[in-house]
Amino acid sequence: MSVAAVLTAAGSGSRLGHTLPKALVPLGGEPLVVHAARRLLAARTAAGEHVVTLVVTAPADHVDTVRSLLEGLGGDVVVVRGGPTRQSSVAAALDVLASRDGVDVVLVHDAARPLVPPALVARVVEAVRAGHDAVVPGVPVTDTVKQVGQAAPGRGAPGAPVADGSPATAPGAARRAAPAVVPVALPVVRTVPRGDLRAVQTPQGFRFDVLVAAHAHGSHVAHDEALAASDDAGLVELAGGPVWVVEGHEDAAKVTTARDLAVAELVLSAARAGGAAPADLSVASDPADAAGSPDAVPPRADAAAVSTSATSAAEEAL
């Protein structure tokens, strides 16, 4: 019995300001996909289990590039062409793993989460081994969350009165000292209790046969981006299976915008300055491995304080 992983690297990097696919955008001198793959392969459970086979789904026009980038990592690393959606890309990778004997646990991870701590990867594997067929890491939601409804005619909706009470679309309205564009206001339906909410991360872990069955159940929407599942746990849920949450980690944050990339640069630079080896980045900062001591978790105050200026610098570089 062995552990395998799927790393999804297909997709666009447009919100990062690059013409490159997101997975190939550099972070600390290496593409995001290299960081993510290295951490998956570096993870070890307490029993010594690790990812034996890694299947990477690459952007259609960059399969050879991704394969070349990952050659130096060692191990059984297979690069395949990704599909039009994340769901179809993972399905293609599962087809590859089906030919590998003994795979019974599979992880699915996003290259857009390049700094995932290996300790978090191990925690997901251990939870699956403990009998949970589908496991996702998650972090508590810290913002107040509001469920909203649809905009209705009235103040704050398109056509609503401007400051002097006249319609924003009335003749001469643009000449008045009023906003050129009236913000759309949505009605709050309810405040969602955030204590029960978790922001889900990757890698997500599954018993291999459970994930294969879930993809088969949802295969009719795999090639439609509007209908395809946004994550694999969602497919398991749609198929009627239970999903469990384990503790996530802030370093497993997703890189989607230029600001995200700037923050990731700060986190990576701080880890390198502290002398951490690339494969061990953030392991020591994982609360689950800190012997319960809050002092063992490196503070993030400095990174937060300079994130605004770092974001500006990153946007200029992009």
Backbone torsions as a table, in degrees:
resi	resn	phi	psi	omega
1	MET	NA	138.5	-175.6
2	SER	-146.6	166.0	179.9
3	VAL	-104.4	133.6	175.0
4	ALA	-124.5	167.1	179.8
5	ALA	-142.4	148.1	172.9
6	VAL	-113.4	127.9	177.7
7	LEU	-115.0	113.5	-178.0
8	THR	-87.4	115.6	-177.9
9	ALA	-118.8	0.5	177.3
10	ALA	-78.5	151.2	178.3
11	GLY	136.3	173.9	-174.8
12	SER	-96.3	150.1	175.5
13	GLY	-111.9	23.8	-172.1
14	SER	-61.5	-36.7	-177.8
15	ARG	-72.5	-11.5	174.8
16	LEU	-90.9	-1.1	179.2
17	GLY	80.7	13.2	-178.5
18	HIS	-106.9	151.4	168.6
19	THR	-84.3	-16.3	176.7
20	LEU	-69.5	149.9	168.6
21	PRO	-58.0	148.9	-175.0
22	LYS	-53.4	-41.1	-175.8
23	ALA	-62.7	-21.2	-178.3
24	LEU	-98.7	-0.8	177.5
25	VAL	-66.8	132.9	-176.1
26	PRO	-74.7	143.3	173.2
27	LEU	-134.6	114.0	-178.4
28	GLY	59.9	31.3	176.4
29	GLY	91.1	-3.1	178.3
30	GLU	-131.6	146.6	178.8
31	PRO	-62.1	152.7	179.8
32	LEU	-53.8	-40.7	-176.3
33	VAL	-62.5	-32.5	179.6
34	VAL	-68.8	-45.0	177.9
35	HIS	-58.3	-48.0	-176.8
36	ALA	-63.5	-44.2	-179.4
37	ALA	-63.8	-42.3	-178.5
38	ARG	-60.1	-41.5	-178.1
39	ARG	-71.1	-36.8	175.2
40	LEU	-61.0	-45.1	-177.5
41	LEU	-72.5	-23.6	-178.1
42	ALA	-81.4	-18.1	-174.0
43	ALA	-66.5	140.0	176.0
44	ARG	-136.7	131.8	174.9
45	THR	-79.9	173.4	178.3
46	ALA	-61.8	-27.3	179.0
47	ALA	-88.2	1.6	178.4
48	GLY	87.5	6.9	178.3
49	GLU	-71.5	147.5	179.3
50	HIS	-151.0	171.6	179.0
51	VAL	-71.5	116.9	-178.9
52	VAL	-87.9	-39.9	179.0
53	THR	-126.8	131.1	178.0
54	LEU	-119.4	120.3	176.6
55	VAL	-107.2	123.2	-177.9
56	VAL	-109.2	126.0	177.2
57	THR	-95.0	112.1	-173.1
58	ALA	-99.4	156.4	173.0
59	PRO	-56.5	144.0	-172.3
60	ALA	-52.9	-38.6	-176.1
61	ASP	-91.6	5.5	-174.3
62	HIS	-132.5	24.0	-178.7
63	VAL	-61.1	-47.7	-179.3
64	ASP	-64.6	-37.3	179.4
65	THR	-63.3	-47.5	-179.7
66	VAL	-63.9	-41.3	178.9
67	ARG	-60.1	-41.9	179.4
68	SER	-65.3	-40.0	-178.3
69	LEU	-64.4	-31.9	-173.2
70	LEU	-96.9	-1.9	-177.5
71	GLU	-58.7	-36.0	-175.1
72	GLY	-78.2	-4.6	-177.0
73	LEU	-80.8	-17.6	179.8
74	GLY	76.1	176.3	179.4
75	GLY	79.9	-177.5	-179.7
76	ASP	-88.1	88.9	-179.0
77	VAL	-111.4	121.4	-178.4
78	VAL	-117.2	131.1	178.5
79	VAL	-111.4	126.0	179.5
80	VAL	-125.7	162.5	178.7
81	ARG	-74.8	129.3	179.2
82	GLY	-76.2	161.1	-180.0
83	GLY	-92.6	-173.3	-178.0
84	PRO	-72.6	-18.2	177.0
85	THR	-131.8	164.4	177.2
86	ARG	-60.6	-42.8	-178.6
87	GLN	-60.2	-44.1	-179.6
88	SER	-69.6	-31.1	177.6
89	SER	-65.7	-44.9	179.4
90	VAL	-64.7	-38.7	178.8
91	ALA	-60.6	-40.1	178.2
92	ALA	-63.5	-39.0	178.9
93	ALA	-68.4	-37.2	178.7
94	LEU	-64.6	-32.9	176.1
95	ASP	-61.5	-38.2	178.2
96	VAL	-66.1	-45.1	-177.2
97	LEU	-67.7	-25.2	178.9
98	ALA	-62.5	-23.0	179.3
99	SER	-87.2	-5.1	178.4
100	ARG	-93.4	127.2	-179.3
101	ASP	-73.0	138.8	169.5
102	GLY	87.6	-1.5	-179.9
103	VAL	-72.5	119.1	178.9
104	ASP	-124.7	-12.5	175.0
105	VAL	-128.0	133.3	179.7
106	VAL	-131.5	136.7	174.9
107	LEU	-103.6	145.9	173.5
108	VAL	-124.0	121.3	-173.8
109	HIS	-131.4	151.9	178.8
110	ASP	-100.5	132.6	176.1
111	ALA	-63.4	-19.6	178.3
112	ALA	-72.8	-3.0	173.7
113	ARG	-115.1	74.9	-169.1
114	PRO	-75.7	-20.2	-172.7
115	LEU	-108.3	27.6	179.1
116	VAL	-60.4	129.7	179.3
117	PRO	-68.3	134.4	175.5
118	PRO	-54.3	-31.1	178.3
119	ALA	-63.8	-33.0	176.7
120	LEU	-69.6	-40.9	177.0
121	VAL	-57.9	-46.7	-179.9
122	ALA	-62.5	-38.5	-179.0
123	ARG	-62.7	-38.9	179.0
124	VAL	-65.6	-44.4	179.0
125	VAL	-60.1	-45.2	-177.9
126	GLU	-63.8	-34.4	178.6
127	ALA	-67.8	-38.5	176.4
128	VAL	-65.6	-43.9	179.0
129	ARG	-61.1	-27.2	-178.8
130	ALA	-78.1	-2.2	176.0
131	GLY	114.4	2.9	178.1
132	HIS	-93.3	114.6	-171.9
133	ASP	-69.5	-25.0	179.8
134	ALA	-141.0	123.6	-173.2
135	VAL	-133.2	134.7	175.3
136	VAL	-127.2	142.6	171.4
137	PRO	-83.2	145.7	179.7
138	GLY	-148.8	153.0	177.3
139	VAL	-119.1	147.8	-179.7
140	PRO	-59.3	145.0	175.8
141	VAL	-83.0	123.8	-175.5
142	THR	-96.8	-23.4	178.0
143	ASP	-81.7	151.7	170.0
144	THR	-69.6	133.2	-175.2
145	VAL	-111.4	128.9	178.0
146	LYS	-113.3	133.0	169.1
147	GLN	-88.2	131.1	-175.8
148	VAL	-117.8	160.4	176.5
149	GLY	-106.0	-161.4	-179.0
150	GLN	-87.5	150.3	177.2
151	ALA	-66.5	141.6	177.7
152	ALA	-122.0	155.2	177.7
153	PRO	-56.0	139.0	-178.8
154	GLY	144.6	-176.1	-177.2
155	ARG	-59.4	128.5	179.6
156	GLY	94.1	-6.8	176.4
157	ALA	-105.5	162.0	178.9
158	PRO	-52.5	128.7	-178.9
159	GLY	89.7	0.7	-179.7
160	ALA	-71.2	159.5	179.4
161	PRO	-62.0	146.8	174.8
162	VAL	-90.6	-167.1	-170.1
163	ALA	-56.1	-34.9	-176.6
164	ASP	-89.9	5.5	176.9
165	GLY	92.7	-8.0	179.5
166	SER	-87.0	154.9	179.1
167	PRO	-60.8	142.0	-179.5
168	ALA	-63.5	-22.8	-177.3
169	THR	-97.8	3.7	-178.8
170	ALA	-69.4	153.5	177.4
171	PRO	-55.2	132.6	178.6
172	GLY	84.8	-3.1	-177.8
173	ALA	-61.9	-36.7	-177.9
174	ALA	-66.2	-21.9	-178.1
175	ARG	-86.5	-11.9	-179.9
176	ARG	-80.5	161.9	178.9
177	ALA	-78.8	72.8	-178.0
178	ALA	-141.8	160.2	-180.0
179	PRO	-57.3	137.7	177.3
180	ALA	-67.9	-31.9	178.5
181	VAL	-125.5	124.7	179.1
182	VAL	-84.1	122.9	-179.9
183	PRO	-59.4	143.1	175.4
184	VAL	-82.8	125.7	178.8
185	ALA	-108.9	129.3	-179.7
186	LEU	-104.6	139.6	-179.5
187	PRO	-74.0	138.7	176.5
188	VAL	-80.2	125.4	177.6
189	VAL	-85.2	-45.3	178.0
190	ARG	-166.5	161.1	172.6
191	THR	-94.6	124.4	-176.3
192	VAL	-85.9	125.5	178.6
193	PRO	-58.3	115.5	-173.1
194	ARG	-78.8	-14.3	179.1
195	GLY	-61.5	-25.6	-179.6
196	ASP	-95.8	3.2	-174.7
197	LEU	-102.1	145.8	174.0
198	ARG	-135.7	137.0	172.1
199	ALA	-86.8	118.1	-170.5
200	VAL	-85.1	141.7	-179.5
201	GLN	-119.9	-171.6	170.4
202	THR	-130.3	160.4	11.2
203	PRO	-77.2	145.6	171.4
204	GLN	-99.2	141.5	-175.3
205	GLY	-117.4	144.4	-176.0
206	PHE	-145.1	151.7	162.4
207	ARG	-67.2	132.3	-169.9
208	PHE	-55.5	-46.5	-177.4
209	ASP	-66.8	-30.3	178.1
210	VAL	-66.4	-43.8	-179.2
211	LEU	-69.3	-39.5	177.7
212	VAL	-60.5	-44.2	179.3
213	ALA	-64.6	-38.4	179.8
214	ALA	-65.8	-39.8	177.7
215	HIS	-67.3	-37.4	177.3
216	ALA	-63.9	-39.8	-179.6
217	HIS	-64.7	-35.5	-177.0
218	GLY	-103.7	16.0	-174.5
219	SER	-64.4	-23.2	-177.0
220	HIS	-69.3	-14.1	178.5
221	VAL	-115.6	6.6	-172.2
222	ALA	-61.6	-29.6	-174.7
223	HIS	-101.6	10.3	179.6
224	ASP	-115.7	108.7	-175.1
225	GLU	-59.3	-31.7	-178.3
226	ALA	-72.3	-24.3	-176.1
227	LEU	-110.7	-24.0	-175.5
228	ALA	-61.5	150.5	-179.5
229	ALA	-66.5	141.3	179.4
230	SER	-80.4	-18.9	172.8
231	ASP	-150.7	164.8	-174.1
232	ASP	-74.0	-29.6	176.0
233	ALA	-61.9	-34.5	177.5
234	GLY	-62.1	-35.4	176.7
235	LEU	-65.9	-40.1	178.2
236	VAL	-63.9	-41.8	178.1
237	GLU	-61.3	-44.7	-179.7
238	LEU	-62.1	-30.7	179.2
239	ALA	-82.9	0.0	176.9
240	GLY	93.1	8.7	-178.6
241	GLY	-91.8	153.7	177.5
242	PRO	-79.2	149.2	177.0
243	VAL	-126.7	139.1	-177.6
244	TRP	-117.4	150.3	-179.1
245	VAL	-113.5	132.5	171.5
246	VAL	-114.0	168.0	-178.0
247	GLU	-62.9	129.0	176.3
248	GLY	-91.3	-160.3	-178.5
249	HIS	-153.4	142.1	-177.2
250	GLU	-63.1	-26.3	-179.8
251	ASP	-74.8	-9.5	176.2
252	ALA	-88.0	19.9	-178.8
253	ALA	-63.2	151.5	-178.6
254	LYS	-86.1	136.2	176.4
255	VAL	-95.4	106.8	-178.3
256	THR	-120.8	-37.1	-176.9
257	THR	-115.8	171.9	176.9
258	ALA	-61.6	-34.2	178.0
259	ARG	-66.1	-42.9	176.9
260	ASP	-57.3	-42.8	-179.0
261	LEU	-64.8	-39.3	179.0
262	ALA	-64.0	-41.5	178.5
263	VAL	-65.5	-41.3	178.4
264	ALA	-61.5	-38.2	177.1
265	GLU	-61.0	-41.5	179.3
266	LEU	-64.7	-45.0	-180.0
267	VAL	-62.1	-44.6	-179.6
268	LEU	-65.9	-42.4	179.8
269	SER	-63.2	-40.9	179.6
270	ALA	-64.5	-39.7	179.6
271	ALA	-67.0	-41.8	179.6
272	ARG	-66.9	-37.9	178.9
273	ALA	-65.7	-27.3	179.1
274	GLY	-81.8	-1.8	176.1
275	GLY	87.3	13.2	-179.9
276	ALA	-73.2	138.6	174.8
277	ALA	-71.2	149.3	-176.7
278	PRO	-51.2	-40.6	-177.1
279	ALA	-72.6	-16.9	-174.6
280	ASP	-108.2	8.6	-177.3
281	LEU	-55.3	130.2	174.2
282	SER	74.2	-4.1	179.7
283	VAL	-60.4	-43.5	-177.8
284	ALA	-67.5	-21.2	-178.1
285	SER	-90.6	2.7	-179.6
286	ASP	-76.2	119.1	-178.0
287	PRO	-55.4	-30.6	-178.1
288	ALA	-68.7	-18.3	-179.0
289	ASP	-110.8	13.2	-173.9
290	ALA	-99.9	17.3	178.5
291	ALA	54.9	28.9	176.4
292	GLY	76.6	6.4	-176.9
293	SER	-95.6	117.2	178.5
294	PRO	-64.3	-23.4	179.6
295	ASP	-69.0	-17.2	-178.0
296	ALA	-80.8	-10.1	-179.7
297	VAL	-91.9	117.6	-177.9
298	PRO	-59.9	136.4	179.8
299	PRO	-67.6	150.3	178.5
300	ARG	-108.5	8.2	-174.7
301	ALA	-60.3	-42.3	-177.5
302	ASP	-63.2	-42.3	179.9
303	ALA	-63.3	-40.3	-179.2
304	ALA	-67.0	-36.7	-176.1
305	ALA	-67.3	-31.2	-175.9
306	VAL	-106.4	6.1	-175.1
307	SER	-63.5	-34.1	-178.5
308	THR	-65.2	-48.0	179.9
309	SER	-67.9	-35.8	178.9
310	ALA	-66.5	-36.0	178.4
311	THR	-63.8	-43.1	179.0
312	SER	-60.6	-42.8	179.6
313	ALA	-64.0	-40.9	-179.9
314	ALA	-65.6	-39.7	-179.8
315	GLU	-64.7	-36.6	176.7
316	GLU	-65.5	-39.2	-179.4
317	ALA	-68.5	-33.4	-179.0
318	LEU	-76.0	NA	NA
